[in-house]
Amino acid sequence: MDRLHGINVFLRIVEVGTISGTARDLGVSTAAISASLARLETNLAVRLLDRTTRRLSVTAEGAEFYERCKKLMSDLDEAEQSISRIGREPRGKLRVGMPSGLCRMWVVPLLPQFLKKYPEVHLEIVCSDYVPYTIDNGLDASIQVGELHSSRLAMRQLASVAYVVVAAPSYLKKRGVPKIPNDLLQHHCLTYRRPRNGLIREWRFLENGQEQHLAIDGLLTFNSGEALVSAAASGLGLIQVAEYYASQMIATGQLVKVLESYRAKGYDISVVFPQLKNVPPKLRVWIDFLVEIFSSISWQRKS
């Protein structure tokens, strides 16, 4: 740092033309400027300036040193400005993970808005039916569902979703509408095997203020929420899923809700990311984008 200071002082002396003028310009004493120049010349073992009581002139060595240092300082200023701009503006590659269903139905359709607003952010989106609890494998952030398991991660809640039981109108016309959860034992039900642990998910209902679990012997079993919804829309039977999987088909009438008075809470949806003292702008705007789009979705469960 002392060497860099000495170079800056030398450049200012050459540009101002006098040591006293440089001292005034930098707000220090003339003695301090002279001492800084003397240290620089001693370190370089060369005389940079010829000084008399009347005039100051640059030596041949000083002229060459000035030109090189001027370019060096210009490059340094440009580098500082470039890095500072990166630190303030959203730009660069961002690798994010999320469940496939949320990705396809609720995030991807709104990506044009994000990319139009932040054209310098280059997204890599990793979709999976099995989203790990961590954000390893080079991810900068991940949308996770359910309980969070790592205290090392920062979290921002995006939404809460409830479970719904749905079926195609054709199925309900043929088999009838269940009135209470136990009626499901007389119906064709389609079940879901959790990719995370390989277990069949029990159906959840709220009865008399208490959550009840019902083990269902499924006619068909899937390990994909989207496949489960597609099968129900084809008239194969009843399903219970988090509402975001089925909301679009519910809106178009392809699926119909039943047992609404027994609806149970599903889970929270959150975005997790490393605990950082300074969150990079590209990550900050991505998180804000997710919060915005999830705040207005139709299936958001209000507490």
TAFENTA-V495883 format. One record per helix or strand of 3 or more residues. SS is the DSSP state (~ for helix, > for strand). FROM is the first residue (numbers start at 1). LEN is the number of residues. Records with the same first field share a line. If there is no record, write none. Layout:
BEGIN
SS: FROM-LEN / FROM-LEN
END
This chain:
BEGIN
~: 2-15 / 19-8 / 30-15 / 60-29 / 100-18 / 169-7 / 181-6 / 225-9 / 243-10 / 260-3 / 281-15
>: 49-3 / 56-3 / 92-8 / 121-8 / 141-5 / 153-15 / 189-5 / 203-5 / 210-5 / 220-3 / 238-5 / 256-3 / 265-10
END
